[in-house]
């Protein structure tokens, strides 16, 4: 390869961009990663104030096998890179109607007992549900998640053809109806339906194939990396640099350049503005955008070189927006687990306000609270707690941006105030607001300005039927050769594990690997383009 042909530019230094950079560099390519912010991490950001360390994005460590595989590809292990703690309970659920909260614990059999206690016959129904979730999870991992869909031949394997009937039902039936056919108690239905929100949609819009998520939290367990999720980002960034990746922060890409040629244009490199405001150019035969896909297509490419016209986007679902509330609190908060969920009684109205035709901010909201200081003393000063609240809202940057100490836009701060009151009332912490010593909010407007997120979405395009598996789209441009995509906007989807897999799918695409199996471990390391043992 010539140096230019071997050169790769990665746009975006979130987890997908960092992971893609590390894998491609280990695979023998010369990689430069450009991140517009002053630090890498993307949605998995960090904010520090008053001795508190706040993760500003992902906070659930699920699908550990994906992380394990990724680290082994790079010749290391999860144990070498992270100090993981199993959470018990995995999470706690509070309900608007009151009563004792329900804990989902680290033991599958104990969760079965809880289901039976809440609903007569719930234990046996739990067994059947978990068996189906486990089988569907393995089907997804083995046949879909690690496939690029560049060819559909792998989908015609005999074992998958035998399951087409069941697969069709799981794709066409909504998750809420699937759950309702197996459980009567509204609380259990909510526990089994809420994972749809982490997939960027609602239980009525998510295909029931995603009941596989219940295998992850109710059987496989929830973990946490000590030091917070910033530690995960730091470790992957360090591995990328170990593989020879050049990481440049404060580098805002302004255009993806391409060359005319017979048949189809080909990538030529990128233009960007560096941290000093100087316009620069990198020539490369491969560009991987791990930035928001809508931003990539509509802001970085000329109209005649876009795979998806603007009208295509108008018919797609951006997923939910979010108001994030970062709080440093004086004293202890034992009523809250490391992860706590707060579910409203009028489930349908709550989600209709977020995803419906006439959107508005739910109040009360079905929201999420993380208390990492329950597990990790490094995230808060002695005698204090660290809280991260996530309130799902419509994907609408007009809701506004956040700020420090109440200085954000009015609708964002009002939503934060309501969330604080709600948690205080439902969890029995009447003086919560008076004990706050640090406060910052983040709104949909911040997701646009900081992350170029389409319509201010917090996660990425929702996993509705039209935006799942091979319907989600390709990870390669159909208009420009040599342009590829990674991250939550493309296959396989949103969330940290999916972003790691998306990085691997870029490697597979460049290799012409159409299989649905993960890459062999480890990727053989290279030095000056030569494979080494």
C-alpha positions as CSV (number, residue, x, y, z in Angstrom):
1,X,0.0,0.0,0.0
2,X,1.1,3.6,-0.6
3,X,1.0,5.8,2.5
4,X,-2.1,7.6,1.3
5,X,-3.9,4.4,0.4
6,X,-3.0,3.1,3.9
7,X,-4.1,6.3,5.6
8,X,-7.4,6.4,7.5
9,X,-9.1,9.4,9.1
10,X,-11.7,8.8,11.9
11,X,-14.1,11.6,12.5
12,X,-15.2,11.7,16.1
13,X,-13.6,10.5,19.3
14,X,-16.5,8.9,21.1
15,X,-16.2,5.2,22.0
16,X,-17.0,4.1,18.5
17,X,-14.4,6.3,16.9
18,X,-11.7,5.3,19.4
19,X,-12.5,1.6,19.1
20,X,-12.5,1.8,15.3
21,X,-9.2,3.7,15.3
22,X,-7.6,1.1,17.6
23,X,-8.8,-1.9,15.6
24,X,-7.8,-0.4,12.2
25,X,-4.4,0.6,13.4
26,X,-3.8,-2.9,14.8
27,X,-4.9,-4.2,11.4
28,X,-2.1,-2.3,9.8
29,X,-3.4,1.1,8.8
30,X,-2.1,4.5,9.5
31,X,-4.9,6.2,11.5
32,X,-5.6,9.8,12.5
33,X,-8.6,10.5,14.7
34,X,-10.1,14.0,14.8
35,X,-12.3,15.0,17.7
36,X,-13.9,18.5,17.8
37,X,-14.1,18.7,21.6
38,X,-11.1,19.3,23.8
39,X,-11.2,15.7,25.1
40,X,-12.3,12.4,23.6
41,X,-15.3,10.6,24.9
42,X,-18.3,12.0,22.9
43,X,-21.5,11.1,24.8
44,X,-19.4,9.3,27.4
45,X,-18.1,12.6,28.8
46,X,-16.8,13.7,32.2
47,X,-17.6,16.8,34.2
48,X,-15.8,17.6,37.5
49,X,-16.8,20.2,40.1
50,X,-16.3,20.6,43.8
51,X,-14.6,17.2,44.2
52,X,-17.4,15.4,42.3
53,X,-16.7,13.4,39.1
54,X,-19.8,13.0,36.9
55,X,-20.2,10.7,33.9
56,X,-22.3,12.7,31.5
57,X,-23.5,9.8,29.4
58,X,-23.6,6.0,29.4
59,X,-23.8,4.5,32.9
60,X,-25.0,0.9,32.3
61,X,-22.4,-1.9,31.7
62,X,-24.3,-4.7,30.0
63,X,-23.3,-7.4,27.5
64,X,-19.9,-8.0,29.1
65,X,-19.0,-10.6,26.4
66,X,-18.8,-7.8,23.9
67,X,-16.3,-5.8,25.9
68,X,-14.3,-9.0,26.6
69,X,-14.1,-9.8,22.9
70,X,-13.2,-6.3,22.0
71,X,-10.3,-6.2,24.4
72,X,-9.1,-9.6,23.3
73,X,-9.0,-8.4,19.7
74,X,-6.4,-5.9,20.9
75,X,-4.4,-8.5,22.7
76,X,-5.5,-7.7,26.2
77,X,-8.4,-8.5,28.6
78,X,-11.1,-6.7,30.4
79,X,-9.6,-7.7,33.7
80,X,-6.3,-6.0,32.6
81,X,-8.1,-2.8,31.6
82,X,-11.0,-2.3,34.0
83,X,-11.9,-3.0,37.6
84,X,-15.5,-4.2,37.3
85,X,-17.9,-4.5,40.2
86,X,-21.1,-6.6,40.0
87,X,-24.0,-4.5,41.2
88,X,-26.5,-6.0,43.7
89,X,-29.2,-4.9,43.4
90,X,-28.7,-4.4,39.7
91,X,-31.3,-1.7,39.9
92,X,-34.3,-0.6,42.0
93,X,-37.7,0.4,40.7
94,X,-40.1,3.0,42.2
95,X,-43.7,3.2,41.1
96,X,-46.0,6.3,41.1
97,X,-48.8,4.4,42.8
98,X,-46.5,3.8,45.8
99,X,-45.7,0.7,47.7
100,X,-42.4,-0.9,48.3
101,X,-39.9,-0.5,45.4
102,X,-38.8,-3.7,43.6
103,X,-35.2,-4.7,43.4
104,X,-33.8,-6.6,40.4
105,X,-30.8,-8.4,42.0
106,X,-27.7,-10.1,40.8
107,X,-29.2,-13.6,41.2
108,X,-31.5,-15.0,38.6
109,X,-33.3,-17.3,41.0
110,X,-34.0,-14.5,43.4
111,X,-35.5,-12.5,40.6
112,X,-37.7,-15.4,39.8
113,X,-38.9,-15.4,43.5
114,X,-39.6,-11.7,43.2
115,X,-41.8,-12.2,40.1
116,X,-43.7,-15.0,41.9
117,X,-44.2,-12.8,44.9
118,X,-45.6,-10.0,42.8
119,X,-47.8,-12.2,40.6
120,X,-49.1,-15.7,41.3
121,X,-47.6,-17.9,38.6
122,X,-45.1,-15.2,37.8
123,X,-42.2,-17.5,38.6
124,X,-43.1,-20.0,35.9
125,X,-43.8,-17.2,33.5
126,X,-40.4,-15.8,34.3
127,X,-38.7,-19.1,33.4
128,X,-40.4,-19.2,30.1
129,X,-39.7,-15.5,29.3
130,X,-36.1,-15.9,30.3
131,X,-35.7,-19.0,28.1
132,X,-37.0,-17.1,25.2
133,X,-34.9,-14.0,25.9
134,X,-31.8,-16.1,26.2
135,X,-32.5,-17.9,22.9
136,X,-33.3,-14.6,21.2
137,X,-30.1,-13.0,22.5
138,X,-28.0,-15.8,21.2
139,X,-29.7,-15.6,17.8
140,X,-29.0,-11.8,17.7
141,X,-25.4,-12.2,18.6
142,X,-24.7,-15.2,16.3
143,X,-26.7,-14.1,13.2
144,X,-27.2,-10.3,13.3
145,X,-25.1,-8.1,15.5
146,X,-21.7,-9.0,13.9
147,X,-22.9,-8.9,10.4
148,X,-22.5,-6.0,8.0
149,X,-25.4,-7.0,5.8
150,X,-23.2,-6.4,2.8
151,X,-24.5,-9.7,1.6
152,X,-27.6,-11.5,2.8
153,X,-26.2,-15.0,2.0
154,X,-25.3,-15.6,5.7
155,X,-28.9,-15.1,6.6
156,X,-30.0,-18.1,4.6
157,X,-28.3,-20.6,6.9
158,X,-30.4,-23.7,7.6
159,X,-30.7,-23.0,11.3
160,X,-31.9,-19.4,10.7
161,X,-34.4,-20.5,8.0
162,X,-35.9,-22.9,10.5
163,X,-36.5,-20.0,12.8
164,X,-37.9,-17.5,10.3
165,X,-41.5,-18.0,11.5
166,X,-40.6,-17.1,15.1
167,X,-38.3,-14.4,14.0
168,X,-41.0,-12.8,11.9
169,X,-43.4,-12.8,14.9
170,X,-40.8,-11.2,17.1
171,X,-40.1,-8.5,14.6
172,X,-43.8,-7.7,13.9
173,X,-45.3,-7.9,17.4
174,X,-44.5,-4.9,19.6
175,X,-42.7,-5.5,22.9
176,X,-45.5,-4.2,25.1
177,X,-48.0,-6.7,23.6
178,X,-45.5,-9.5,23.8
179,X,-45.0,-8.8,27.6
180,X,-48.7,-8.3,28.2
181,X,-49.5,-11.8,26.8
182,X,-47.3,-13.3,29.6
183,X,-47.7,-11.1,32.7
184,X,-50.7,-9.4,34.3
185,X,-49.1,-7.2,36.9
186,X,-48.4,-3.7,35.6
187,X,-45.2,-3.4,37.6
188,X,-43.7,-6.5,36.0
189,X,-44.8,-5.4,32.6
190,X,-43.0,-2.1,33.1
191,X,-39.8,-3.8,34.3
192,X,-39.8,-6.0,31.2
193,X,-40.8,-3.1,28.8
194,X,-38.6,-0.3,29.9
195,X,-35.4,-1.6,28.2
196,X,-37.0,-0.2,25.0
197,X,-36.1,3.3,26.3
198,X,-32.4,2.3,26.3
199,X,-32.9,1.4,22.7
200,X,-34.2,4.8,21.9
201,X,-37.9,4.0,21.6
202,X,-40.9,2.9,23.6
203,X,-42.4,-0.5,24.5
204,X,-45.2,0.0,21.9
205,X,-42.7,0.9,19.1
206,X,-39.9,-1.6,19.8
207,X,-40.2,-5.0,18.1
208,X,-40.6,-7.8,20.7
209,X,-37.3,-9.2,19.5
210,X,-35.8,-6.8,22.0
211,X,-37.2,-8.8,24.9
212,X,-33.7,-10.3,24.7
213,X,-32.6,-7.3,26.8
214,X,-34.2,-9.0,29.8
215,X,-31.6,-11.7,29.6
216,X,-29.0,-9.1,30.2
217,X,-30.3,-7.4,33.4
218,X,-32.3,-10.2,35.0
219,X,-29.9,-13.1,34.3
220,X,-26.5,-11.9,33.1
221,X,-26.3,-9.0,35.7
222,X,-25.3,-5.4,35.7
223,X,-21.7,-4.3,36.3
224,X,-19.8,-1.0,36.9
225,X,-16.2,0.0,36.1
226,X,-14.7,1.6,39.1
227,X,-13.6,5.1,38.3
228,X,-16.7,5.5,36.1
229,X,-17.2,5.2,32.4
230,X,-14.6,7.8,31.8
231,X,-12.1,5.1,32.8
232,X,-13.4,2.9,29.9
233,X,-12.9,5.8,27.5
234,X,-9.4,6.4,28.8
235,X,-8.4,2.8,28.5
236,X,-9.6,2.5,24.9
237,X,-7.9,5.8,24.0
238,X,-4.7,4.5,25.5
239,X,-4.9,1.3,23.6
240,X,-5.5,3.2,20.3
241,X,-2.4,5.3,21.0
242,X,-0.5,2.1,21.8
243,X,-1.4,0.8,18.3
244,X,0.0,4.0,16.8
245,X,-3.2,6.1,16.4
246,X,-2.7,9.9,16.3
247,X,-5.4,11.6,18.3
248,X,-6.0,15.3,17.7
249,X,-8.6,17.1,19.8
250,X,-10.1,20.5,19.2
251,X,-10.2,19.5,15.5
252,X,-13.5,20.3,13.8
253,X,-14.0,18.5,10.5
254,X,-15.6,20.8,7.9
255,X,-15.8,18.6,4.8
256,X,-15.2,15.1,3.6
257,X,-13.4,15.4,0.2
258,X,-13.9,13.1,-2.7
259,X,-12.5,12.7,-6.2
260,X,-14.5,12.2,-9.4
261,X,-13.8,8.9,-11.1
262,X,-15.5,6.6,-13.6
263,X,-18.6,5.0,-11.9
264,X,-18.5,6.4,-8.4
265,X,-16.6,9.1,-6.5
266,X,-13.9,8.0,-4.1
267,X,-12.8,9.5,-0.7
268,X,-9.8,11.8,-0.9
269,X,-9.6,12.9,2.7
270,X,-11.0,15.6,5.0
271,X,-10.7,19.3,5.7
272,X,-10.7,20.5,9.3
273,X,-10.0,23.4,11.5
274,X,-7.5,22.7,14.3
275,X,-7.5,23.9,17.9
276,X,-5.7,27.1,16.9
277,X,-8.2,27.9,14.2
278,X,-6.0,27.0,11.4
279,X,-7.6,25.3,8.3
280,X,-5.9,22.0,7.6
281,X,-6.2,19.0,5.2
282,X,-5.5,15.3,5.5
283,X,-5.3,13.1,2.5
284,X,-6.7,9.6,3.0
285,X,-8.2,6.8,0.9
286,X,-10.5,5.8,3.8
287,X,-12.6,8.0,6.0
288,X,-14.7,6.6,8.9
289,X,-17.3,8.9,10.4
290,X,-18.1,8.0,13.9
291,X,-20.0,11.3,14.2
292,X,-23.7,11.6,14.0
293,X,-24.8,10.2,10.6
294,X,-27.2,13.0,9.8
295,X,-24.5,15.5,10.5
296,X,-22.0,13.5,8.4
297,X,-24.4,13.3,5.4
298,X,-25.9,16.8,5.5
299,X,-23.1,19.0,6.8
300,X,-19.9,17.3,5.6
301,X,-20.8,16.0,2.1
302,X,-22.1,18.0,-0.9
303,X,-25.7,17.1,-1.8
304,X,-24.8,15.0,-4.8
305,X,-22.6,12.7,-2.6
306,X,-25.1,11.9,0.1
307,X,-26.5,8.4,0.6
308,X,-29.6,9.7,2.2
309,X,-31.4,12.9,1.1
310,X,-33.0,15.2,3.7
311,X,-36.5,13.8,2.9
312,X,-35.3,10.4,3.9
313,X,-34.5,11.7,7.4
314,X,-37.9,13.4,7.7
315,X,-39.5,10.0,7.8
316,X,-37.1,8.5,10.4
317,X,-37.3,8.4,14.2
318,X,-34.4,10.2,16.0
319,X,-35.1,8.5,19.3
320,X,-35.7,10.5,22.5
321,X,-34.1,13.6,23.7
322,X,-33.0,14.0,27.3
323,X,-32.6,16.4,30.1
324,X,-29.6,15.4,32.2
325,X,-29.3,16.6,35.8
326,X,-25.9,16.2,37.6
327,X,-26.2,16.7,41.3
328,X,-23.7,16.8,44.2
329,X,-25.7,16.1,47.3
330,X,-24.7,16.5,51.0
331,X,-25.2,13.4,53.2
332,X,-26.1,9.9,52.3
333,X,-29.0,8.7,50.1
334,X,-29.5,5.0,51.0
335,X,-33.0,4.9,49.6
336,X,-31.5,5.0,46.1
337,X,-29.6,2.1,44.6
338,X,-26.7,2.5,42.2
339,X,-29.4,2.4,39.4
340,X,-33.0,3.5,40.2
341,X,-35.9,3.7,37.8
342,X,-39.1,5.7,38.5
343,X,-42.2,4.6,36.5
344,X,-45.3,6.6,36.1
345,X,-48.7,4.9,36.2
346,X,-50.0,6.2,32.9
347,X,-47.3,4.5,30.8
348,X,-48.9,5.2,27.4
349,X,-49.4,8.9,28.0
350,X,-45.8,9.2,29.2
351,X,-44.3,7.7,26.0
352,X,-46.9,9.4,23.8
353,X,-45.6,12.8,25.1
354,X,-42.1,11.8,24.0
355,X,-42.7,10.0,20.7
356,X,-46.3,11.0,19.7
357,X,-47.6,13.5,17.1
358,X,-48.0,16.3,19.7
359,X,-44.9,16.0,21.9
360,X,-44.4,17.6,25.2
361,X,-42.2,17.1,28.3
362,X,-43.8,14.5,30.6
363,X,-44.6,15.5,34.2
364,X,-44.3,13.3,36.1
365,X,-41.9,11.4,33.9
366,X,-40.7,7.8,33.8
367,X,-37.1,8.7,34.6
368,X,-33.7,7.2,35.6
369,X,-31.4,8.0,38.4
370,X,-27.8,6.8,38.8
371,X,-26.1,7.0,42.2
372,X,-22.5,5.8,41.4
373,X,-21.3,6.9,44.9
374,X,-23.2,3.9,46.2
375,X,-20.4,1.8,44.7
376,X,-17.5,4.1,43.9
377,X,-16.1,6.4,46.6
378,X,-13.9,8.2,44.0
379,X,-16.9,10.0,42.4
380,X,-17.9,12.2,45.4
381,X,-16.2,13.8,48.4
382,X,-16.6,12.1,51.8
383,X,-20.0,12.6,53.2
384,X,-21.6,13.4,49.9
385,X,-23.4,11.6,47.1
386,X,-23.2,11.8,43.3
387,X,-26.5,11.7,41.4
388,X,-27.1,11.6,37.6
389,X,-30.7,12.0,36.5
390,X,-32.0,11.3,33.0
391,X,-35.4,12.6,32.0
392,X,-36.5,11.4,28.6
393,X,-38.1,14.2,26.6
394,X,-38.9,14.8,22.9
395,X,-35.9,15.1,20.6
396,X,-36.3,18.8,20.1
397,X,-33.4,21.3,20.5
398,X,-36.0,24.1,21.1
399,X,-36.4,22.7,24.6
400,X,-33.0,24.4,25.2
401,X,-29.6,23.9,26.7
402,X,-28.5,23.4,30.3
403,X,-26.2,25.3,32.6
404,X,-24.6,25.3,36.0
405,X,-26.4,26.3,39.2
406,X,-29.8,26.8,37.4
407,X,-28.4,29.0,34.6
408,X,-29.8,26.8,31.8
409,X,-32.7,27.6,29.6
410,X,-36.1,27.8,31.4
411,X,-37.7,24.6,30.1
412,X,-34.6,22.5,30.9
413,X,-34.3,23.9,34.5
414,X,-38.0,23.5,35.1
415,X,-37.7,19.8,34.0
416,X,-34.8,19.3,36.3
417,X,-36.7,20.9,39.2
418,X,-39.7,18.6,38.6
419,X,-37.4,15.6,38.5
420,X,-35.8,16.5,41.8
421,X,-39.2,16.9,43.4
422,X,-40.4,13.6,42.0
423,X,-37.4,11.6,43.2
424,X,-37.6,13.3,46.6
425,X,-41.3,12.4,47.0
426,X,-41.3,8.9,45.6
427,X,-38.1,7.8,47.3
428,X,-38.9,9.4,50.6
429,X,-36.1,12.1,50.6
430,X,-38.0,15.2,51.5
431,X,-35.0,17.4,51.9
432,X,-33.2,16.4,48.7
433,X,-33.4,19.8,47.1
434,X,-32.0,21.6,50.2
435,X,-29.0,19.3,50.3
436,X,-27.8,20.0,46.7
437,X,-24.3,21.6,46.7
438,X,-23.4,21.1,43.0
439,X,-25.8,21.3,40.1
440,X,-25.5,21.2,36.3
441,X,-28.1,20.5,33.6
442,X,-27.7,19.3,30.0
443,X,-30.5,19.7,27.5
444,X,-31.2,18.7,23.8
445,X,-29.7,22.0,22.7
446,X,-26.4,20.8,24.2
447,X,-26.5,17.5,22.3
448,X,-26.8,19.5,19.1
449,X,-24.0,22.1,19.9
450,X,-21.6,19.6,21.5
451,X,-22.3,16.4,19.6
452,X,-24.0,17.5,16.4
453,X,-26.8,15.1,17.4
454,X,-29.7,14.9,14.9
455,X,-32.6,16.9,16.4
456,X,-30.9,16.8,19.8
457,X,-31.4,13.1,20.3
458,X,-29.7,11.7,23.4
459,X,-29.0,8.2,22.1
460,X,-29.3,7.9,18.4
461,X,-32.0,6.7,16.0
462,X,-34.6,4.6,17.9
463,X,-34.8,0.9,17.4
464,X,-38.1,0.7,15.8
465,X,-38.8,-2.1,13.2
466,X,-37.8,0.2,10.3
467,X,-34.5,1.1,12.1
468,X,-33.4,-2.3,13.4
469,X,-31.0,-4.9,12.0
470,X,-30.7,-4.8,8.2
471,X,-33.4,-2.1,8.1
472,X,-31.1,0.3,10.0
473,X,-28.9,1.0,7.0
474,X,-25.4,0.2,5.7
475,X,-22.2,1.1,7.4
476,X,-20.7,2.2,4.1
477,X,-21.7,5.1,1.9
478,X,-23.6,4.2,-1.3
479,X,-22.4,7.4,-2.9
480,X,-18.7,7.6,-2.1
481,X,-16.3,4.8,-2.1
482,X,-14.0,4.6,0.9
483,X,-16.5,6.3,3.3
484,X,-17.7,4.2,6.2
485,X,-19.7,4.8,9.3
486,X,-19.5,3.7,13.0
487,X,-21.4,4.5,16.1
488,X,-24.9,4.6,17.4
489,X,-26.4,6.1,14.1
490,X,-25.5,3.0,12.1
491,X,-25.5,-0.8,12.5
492,X,-25.9,-2.5,14.9
493,X,-27.4,0.3,17.0
494,X,-27.2,2.5,20.2
495,X,-25.3,1.8,23.4
496,X,-21.7,1.1,24.3
497,X,-21.6,-2.6,23.3
498,X,-23.2,-1.8,19.9
499,X,-20.7,1.0,19.3
500,X,-17.8,-1.4,20.0
501,X,-19.4,-3.9,17.5
502,X,-19.9,-1.1,15.0
503,X,-16.1,-0.5,15.1
504,X,-15.5,-4.2,14.3
505,X,-18.0,-4.1,11.5
506,X,-15.8,-1.4,9.8
507,X,-12.9,-3.8,9.9
508,X,-15.0,-6.5,8.5
509,X,-16.3,-4.3,5.7
510,X,-12.8,-3.3,4.7
511,X,-11.7,-6.9,4.7
512,X,-14.7,-8.0,2.6
513,X,-15.8,-10.3,5.5
514,X,-19.5,-11.0,5.0
515,X,-19.8,-13.6,7.8
516,X,-21.9,-13.0,10.9
517,X,-19.2,-14.2,13.3
518,X,-17.0,-12.0,15.4
519,X,-13.4,-11.5,14.2
520,X,-10.8,-14.1,15.4
521,X,-9.0,-13.0,18.5
522,X,-6.6,-11.3,18.6
523,X,-6.1,-9.2,15.5
524,X,-2.5,-9.9,14.5
525,X,-0.4,-6.8,15.4
526,X,1.6,-4.9,12.8
527,X,4.8,-2.9,12.8
528,X,5.5,-0.7,9.8
529,X,2.8,-2.6,7.9
530,X,4.2,-6.0,8.7
531,X,2.4,-8.7,10.8
532,X,4.2,-9.6,14.0
533,X,3.6,-12.6,16.3
